[in-house]
Amino acid sequence: MTTRAADHEQVRRLILRDRSAVVTRCRDFTAETLADWGWLNVHTIEARERVEDVLLLVSEVVTNACLHAGGPEELVLRQDGGRLRIEVSDGCPEHPRAQEYRSPALPGGHGLMVLERLATAWGSEAKADPTRGKVVWVEVSRPSGAPSRARSDRRRPDPL
């Protein structure tokens, strides 16, 4: 669903009741949203790489919610001027923290390192009722030349 929180902010929400194929559904939802918001209209290497970075960041945050927090409850995308904010909420009150040093040759345990390298900023905050979980957020800047308003602001029903 698309909403306008302010004149310049656009918001899309994906409620995640069904956890099957959740990473794929979140990536697809994000790709469709970025297309609607004009991110795919810019045909530069920077723009293509930025879209791939966003999809990887969504994958990492959603996967972390699956592995460490009982699964994500909602994905929220917010576009405001020159930035995109990705928010993934879950029911676990524990905030993400980096693991002890792991060799890059070992699989797993590198999600927060990916966030550090690709995101402009990231963090987590407790929900209004901290016993109900948290929201992990990631921010990235828009690629140069991407329009700041959506091509279309059509409303979508909330998925089941």
Secondary structure, 3 states (H helix, E strand, C coil): CEECCCCCEEEEEEECCCCCCHHHHHHHHHHHHHHHCCHHHCCCHHHHHHHHHHHHHHHHHHHHHHHHCCCEEEEEEEEECCEEEEEEEECCCCCCCCCCCCCCCCCCCCHHHHHHHHCCEEEEEECCCHHHCEEEEEEEECCCCCCCCCCCCCCCCCCC
